[in-house]
Amino acid sequence: MTTPESDAAPGGAAEDGPDEGGRPGQGRWVDAVAVLSFVLLAFWITARLWLDPANGVRDNRTDQAQFEWMMAHGARVVTDFAYPFTSDRMNVPDGVNLMANTSVLSISLPMTPVTVLFGPRWSFLLFLTLGMAATGAAWYFVLSRVLIGARGPAWLGAGFCAFAPAMLSHANAHPNIVSQFVVPLLVWRTLRLAEPGRWLRNGVLLGLLIVWQAFLNLEILLMTAIGLGVVVLALALGRPELRAAARPFVAGLAVAAVLSGVLLAYPLSVQFFGPGAYQGLSTLIRGYRTDLASYVAWSRESLAGDARGSVWLAKNATEENAFFGWPLAVLAVALVWWLRRNVVVLGLAAVGAVFVLFSLGREIRFDGRDTGIPGPWAALEHLPILHSVVPTRWSLALTPIVGVLLALGAEHVRRLARRHPGARRQIRFATATVLTMALLPLLPTPLPAVRLDPTPSFVTSGAWRPYVAGGRSIVTLPLPDTTYAVPLRWSAETRLDMPLARGYFLYPDTRPGAGRVALFTAPPRPTSTFFTTIRQTDAVPPITPQDRVAAVDDLRYWRAGAVVLDPRLRQAGSLYRGMTELTGITPRFTGGVWLWDVRPLVD
């Protein structure tokens, strides 16, 4: 299939024609092999999770549980016509604003059959695996058909966009982040806005893609919009002949903005003004920034890296957002210099520089130490919308920039070899050597996995149902939060029929003077703080009469029907004693859990 000149022009690489490799049918086989390679690589990365269904993501079990819960919510929207944007199945009685969390409705809704038939764990795993593969396939399509016009360079760039170190890091239970297959489609449809006579159609298609991405990850949508804005501006300034297309481009962009604005107006009003809406992230989370040294370091999930080398350079295993390694960092800078006459490259370089500066946060950190040098993000972090962005995520946006640079560089080498057939062997050898040095150390390794405890039969058998009659909830010990999200998995396995007190989600801090900044659970109550202390210390603090009164008040607030404790927890003994002494109720062991029937206490 020949790439249209109008499509390939923005990349500046179409003048020699695409690399079709002979017969038209052969090109389709090349496409199939490319897509298959992305699928196989995605399954290789998640192999330990597929080979043993009892395994979970070792380095991020809490987010895995949360996403399993979100997949169950999406299925509940389809099967039970539940309200999609908030839920009362967690954090009883206040509920959760799912638009202000990672609801992933654009994935969970169409994956309802998988969730219903096989369970939320399998739909989560399929989401994670196919999200990476689809990202590679989408970038391959856009690079080979739109930006580059050659399949080989497109495969190289697409593979990096989908399986770069930062993407592997987020593969630790962040499927909404590794599933970036809408991003290249947004690039494609944005460039097509300049097509004369089709501004309405192109604007509608772009608007629908914006809505799709909004229900997948708004943070990625924001970064994509900023990046595309800078590149389009660079094209307008550097390619005067493109300015004639300004009228259809602006008209199509207006259609996309109006359509997406209309479709997203109500969901976004729920997110920013509905119950459970918060006012930005906490100062602590807004302090998560990219260590400058991490740009040339190796990720723990890469072939050349390990956890010991990266532990001081990132907050955790899921936020290694740079980690390009020094050979690729040098190569990326060299590619910008080599291709500097290409306005797209200059636009990408400008976007990359901005994202690097943003990622450094409010204070630049180098090799694990604060430098005292303020970063430009300090002036932006309190602005609306930006106060909900984790600064280190800006470096994640460099991954597709580097991927496109690799594709453009490989295409430039291909045309160079074509113009100098006598030196073709030397050019190819030099290119292979450079790419091997830069990319071989970054090859992905399978995600670390850990065996998850089986769900107690108290949950799987439905023995909890009598305790939630009349709008009651199940209280787990400890109460679920960012460090203990197992109850969310239990609830997901019941298709959210089992409602929970508290949970793991973003929620405003409603305490006086807190400013409604986001917490990762509900605001603390005396009893939740009591059991958090026990979990942290494995000791029961002194219990006062006021503690007992507060416990009854909290159980009533949570509409508790029963309190359950998993005896497999390391602190189970202390939690058992604390609950028994606090309420005076002797529990019974049933269905693999300790059960306190608190209905007589709270009625």
N, C-alpha and C positions, 0 to 999 in steps of 0.2 A: 504493500500500500504506500503510495507516494504521499509525503507530507506536503500539504498546501503551503505555498510560499508565504501566504498571509499569516499562517499559523506559526511558522518557524521563524519569521522575521525578528521578533523581539529578542531572541537569543543570539542573533547575529551569526548563526552557524548553518544556514541553509543554502548558501550559495553553491556549494558543491553537490547538493542533493543528499538524501538520506542514504545510509548504509543498508541496502536491502538484501545484500548477500545472494543475488541471483534471482531465481524464479519467485513470483508473488507468493506461491504456496509455501516456499521455504521461509519467507518472512513470518508467516503465521505460526510455523513450527518454532521459530526462534522466540516469538512472543509466548507461546505455550511453555517452552522450557524456562524462560525467564520467570514467569509467574509461578511455575512449579518449584523453582529454586527458592523463591520467597516463602512458599508454603512449607517446604521441607525445613528451611532454616528456622521458621517460627516453631515448628514442632520439635526441632532439635533443642531450642532454647527452653521450651516448656516440657521436655521429655520426662523429667522426673515426676511431674504432676500427672501426666497421662499414664505412665506405666503403673502407678499405684494410686488408685482413687482415694486412698486414705491419707495421701500426702497433701500438704498445703505449702504455701510460700513461706520459707523459713524466716526471712528477714522482715516480713510485714504481714503477720497473721491478722492483725486488727483491721487493716484496710481490706483484706480479702473477705473477712466476715461482713464488713460494711457493704461491699459490692455485691455479695451474695444476697444480702437483705434488699439492696436496690433492685436486683434482678427479680426477686420475689415480688417487690412492689409493682414493677412493670407488669408482671403477669397478673397481679390482682386487679390492676386497672383494666386489663382486657377482659378477664373472666368474671370479675365481680362489679365492674363499672365503678371502681373506687376513684375518688378524686385524685388526679395525678400530681398536683403541685404541693400538697401537704399531706401528712399522714398522722393518724391518731394511734397507730400500732406501735409506736415507740415514744418514750417520754410521756407516758400517761401522767396527768391528764392534759398537759399543754400541747403535746404533739410536736411535729417537726416540720419546718419549712423546707421542703425538698428542692424548691427552686434555688434556695440559698445554699444548697449542698450539691453533691454530685449525683443528681438523680438519673443521669444517662438514659432518659426516656427514649431518645432516638435509637437506642440499641435494645433496651429492655422490653419495649413494646413488641417489636418484630420478633424477638427471641422468645416470646411467650410459649410457643409450642415446646421448645427445648426445656424451658424451666418447668413447665407442667409435667412433661413426660419423664424427664430424667433428673430434675432437681436443680436448685440454684447453683450448686457447686459446679455442675457440668456446664451450665450456661455461662457462668463466670469464666471457666477455663476456655470455653470456645470463644467467648468475647476477647479474652486476652490473646489467644493464639491467632485467630483469624484477623484480629485488629492489626497486628504487626504485619501479617502477610498481605492484607488489603492495602496497608500503607505503602508497602513496597510496590505492589501492582499499580496503584494509582499514580505514584510518582513515575513509574516506568512508562505508563501511558502518556502522561503529560510531557515528560522529557523527550520521549521518542517521537511523539506526534506533534508537539507544540513548540517546545523550547529548543530542542537540539536537532532532531531529525535523523538520529542515528541510534540504532538499537544497543550496540555495545556500550558506548558512553552512557546511555540512558540506564542500562542495567547497573553499571557501576555507581552512578549517582543515586539511583533509587534504592539500591541495597544499603548504601550508607544512611540515607534518610530514614530508613525503617529499622536498621539494626546497629546504629551508632552506639557508643558507650552510654550516652545519656538515655537513649531509648531502652537499653538493657537494664539500666538502673531502675527506670520507672516500670519495667516489666515485673518488678517485685510488687505486684498487686495494684498497679495504677493503670488498668486497661483503658480508662478514659483519656489518658495522656499518650499512651503508645498507639492508640487508634487515631492516627492523624490522616486517614485516607481522604477526608473531606478537604484538607488543606490544599493539595495539588489541584483538586477540582475547582476550588475557589480561585486559584491562580489562573487556571485555564479559562474559566468563565469571565474573570475580570479582563483578561486580555481580549476576549472576544467581544467585549462591549464596544470596541472601536469598529466593529464590522458595520458597514453602511447598510441602512435599510432594515436592520433587524434589532433595533434598540429595545423594542417592547419584549420580544421573545428572550433576548439575551438578559435583559434586566430581570424578567420573571425567574429564569433559571438561576441566576446568581442569588436572587432573594430567597429562593427555596433552599439553596445550599447554605446560606447564612443561618436560616432557621434550623436546619439539620445540625449544623455545628454547634449552635447555641444550646441545643438539648444534649450535646455530647460533652463539650467543655468550653465554657465562655472565656477562660484564660487564654487558651490556644487561639480562639477567634480574635481576641483583642490583639495578640501579638501578630497574627496574620494580617489583620487590617493595617496595623502600623507599618509592617514590612512592605506590604503591597503599595501602600501610599507613597513610601519613599522611592521604591523602584519605579512606579508609574511617573512620579515627578522627575526622576532622573531621565527616563525615556523622553518625556516631554521637552526637557531642557537640552538633551543631547542629540535627539533625532528630530530636527525641525519638520521633516516631511510627515511625521506622525501627527503633528498638530492639526492637520486637516480633518482628522478623525475625532476631534474634541467634541463636536456636537453630538454624534451618536453615542460617544462614550459617556458624556455627562447625562444625556437623556436616559440611557440604560442604567447608569448608576443611580439616578433619581428613582427610577422604577424599582430597583432592587431595595433601596432604602425605604421607600414607602411600603412596599409589600412586606418586607421583613419587619418593619416597624409596626404595621397593623397586626401581623400574626404574633408578634412577640410582646405587644403592649400589655396584654393582661398577665401573661406569665411573669414578665419583668416587674410589673406592679406588685405581684405577690412576693417576688424575691426581695424587692427593696422596701416595700411598705406594708407587706402582709404580716400576719402573726409569725413570730420567730425571726423577723428580719433583724440583721445586725448592722453595726456601723463600722465596717472594716475589721481587719485582723488585729490581734493584740500586738503590742510593741515587741514582744518576744518573737513572734512569728515573722513580723516585718523585719526583724533583724537577721533572718536567715538569708545569707548572701553567699556568693561564690568566692571562694578563696582564689586569689589571682594565680597562685601557683598551680591550682588544679587544671588550668588550661593546658599545661604541658605534662600532666601526670597521667598515670594509667588507672583506669577504673577497675574495681575489684571483680567485675563481671567479664573483663576482657582477658584475653589469653596471657598478656604480659603483666597483668595486675593482680593484686590480692588485697584483702581487707587491711592488712597492716600498713600498706603503703598509702591507703586512701582515708584511713579513719580520722586523721587530723585535718583533712581537707574538705570534708562534707559533714553535714549534720547527721546523716544516717545513710543507709544503703540505698534508699529510694530517691535521694536528692543529689546524686553525682551528675550534675547537669552539664559539666564541661568535659574534662578528662579526655582530651583529644590526643594526648601524647605529644612529645616534642617534635617527632618527625612530621606528623600531619600538621601541627601548628605552623611549622616552618614552610611546609608545602603550600598551605592555604595562603599565607602571605605572599609567597613566590608566585602563585597563580594569579593573585590580584595584580601584581606588578607586571607579569607577563601578558595578561589579557586586559591591560588598563585602557586600551582603545575601545573596548566594548562597554557601552554605557550601562548595560545590564550588570556587568561585573562591578562597575563603579557604584551603581545603586546598591548592589548586594553588600559591597564593602562598607558603604555608609551605614546601612541598616545594622550590619554586624558590629561596627564600632559603637553605635548607639546602644545596642543590646549588651555589649560587654560592659560599658560604663554603667548601665542600669543594674546589671547583675551584681556589681560590687557592693551594692547596698549603701547604707548611710555612712559606713566607715570601712575603708579598704582594709582587707585582711590578706596577709601573705604568709604562706607556709605555716598556717596554724596560729599566727600571732597578729593581733591588731596593730595597725601602723599609726593610728591617730590621724590619718589623712581622711578628711571627709569625702564621701562619694557624692555624685550628683543626685543620687536617689534621695538623699536627705531632704532636698527641696521639693520632692514630688510625692513622698510616701503618704502624706496626709490628704492628698487631693481625692475627691470622690472617684470611685471605681478603682483608682490606683492603690487606695489604702486596703484593697482586698487582694492585691497581687503579692505573691511571695517573691522577693527580689531575685533569688537565685534562679527562678524559672526563666528569667530572660536569657540566660546562657543556653537553656534548652532550645530556644529558637534559633541558635546558631547552627544546629544540626542540619536542617534543610538548606541553609545558606552554604555550608561547606559541601553538602551533597551536590548542589547545583554547580558549584565551582569545580568540583571533581569531574562532573559530566562535561562542562564546557571545556575544561582543560584537556580531557581525553579526546573530545571531538576536534579540538585544535591540533592535537598531535596527529590524529588520523588524517586530517587534511594536509598537514605538513609532510607526512610520509607519502601521501598521494602526489604531492608536487615535487618530491625529491625521491623518485623510485630507487636511485642508486644508493641512497643512505637509509632505505626503509628498514633494513635489518638492524642497523645500529640505533635508529630512533625507537624501534619497538623494544629492543633490549634495554635501553636506558629508561624508557617509560615503565616497563615491567619491574625494573630494579627499584625505581623510585616508589612506585605504588606498593610494592612488596614491603619495603622499609617502613612506609607510612601506615599501611593498613593491616599487615599481618599481625602486629602486636595487639590490634584492636578486635581481632576475631572474637565472636561471642562464645561463651561457655554456657552450659545448661544452668538454669537458675537453681540455687540451693533449695532443697525441700526438706520438710520435717513432717513426721507423722502426727496427724491431728487426733486428739482424743475422740472416740466415738460419741455420738450424741446419746445421752442417757435415755433409757426406755421410758422414763417418765414423760419425756417430750415426744418421742416417736410413737408411743402407744396412745397418745391423747389423754393420758391420765390427768393432765392439767386442766382439762376443759371445765369440770365442775367448779374450779376455783376462780374462773374468770367470768362466770355467769353474772349478769347484771352490770356489765361494764367494768368489772374488776381487772386488775393487772397481776402479772407475776413479777415479784421482786427477787432478783438474784443476788447472791453474796459472792464476791463483792459486787456492788452495783456497776453496771457496764460503763466504761469510759474509754478514753484513748489508749489505755494500757491493758484493758480487759474487755474484749468485744465478743467473746465466745457466745454469750446469750443472743447476740444478733444472728449468729448462724443457726442457733436453735430455733429462733422465731422464723427465720427464712425457711427452714425445713418444714414448718407447719403452714407455709404460704401466708405467713403473718397473721394467722388466726390466733396465735398466742401473743397478746400485747405485753409490752415490757415497761416497767418503770425506768426512767432515765435511759441512757444509751450512749452511743458514740456518734456524734454529729456536730455541726456548727450551730451555735445558739447564742443569742445575745446575753451578755452579763447584765442582768437587770438589778443588781445590787446598787444602792445609792452611790452616786459618784463614779460608777464604773463606765459610763458613757456608752453602754450597749455594744461594746466591742465583743468580738466573737470568742466564745469558749469552745472547747471540743466536747462538751457535754452540757447538761443543764447546770445552772448556778448551784453551788453546794448548799445542801441542807444539813442540819446537825447530824442526822443519822448517816447520811452518805459520807460525811467527813469522818465520823466515828469508824466506819468500816474501811475507809481508805487508810486511816491511821493503822488499823490492825493489819491490813495487807502490806503496808510498807514496813512495819516493825515486827510482824508476827508475834505481837503481844497485845493483851487486852488492857486498855487504859482503865483507870478507876471510873466506876459508873456511879453517877449521882442520881438522886430522885428527879432532878431536872432533865437528865439524859433520858430517863424512862418516859417522862411526859412528852419530851420532844420526839421520841421514837413513835409513840402512839399517834402524835400529830402528823408525823411524816408518813406513816403507813396509811393514815386516813387520806392524806393529800394524794398519795400515789394510788389510792383506791385498791390497796393490796388485798388480794384474796389468799395468797400464799407466798411464803419466802422459801427459796430453795438454795441449796449449797451443794456444789460439786465436790465430793470428798477427795478427788484426785488433785485438788489444788494444794500447793505446798503449805499454805497458811490455813488449811481447812480446819485444823484443830482449834486455832485461835478464833477464827470466824465463828465456829460452832459455839464455843464458850461465850463469845461476845453476844451473839444473838440470843442465846438461852438466858443469860444473866440479864440482858436488857429487857426482855419481854416476860420472863418467867414461864414461858411455854416450852415444854419438852418436845423436841421434834421426833418424827419417826422416819425410818429409812425405808424408802419405797422407790422403785423404778430407777435405782442407781443414784439417788440424790437424798440428802437430808431435807425433810419437808416440815416447815412450821405452818400450821393452819392458823392464820391470824384473823380469820373472819369474825370469831367471837370478840376479839380484842378491839376491832375497829368499828363494829356495828353499834 
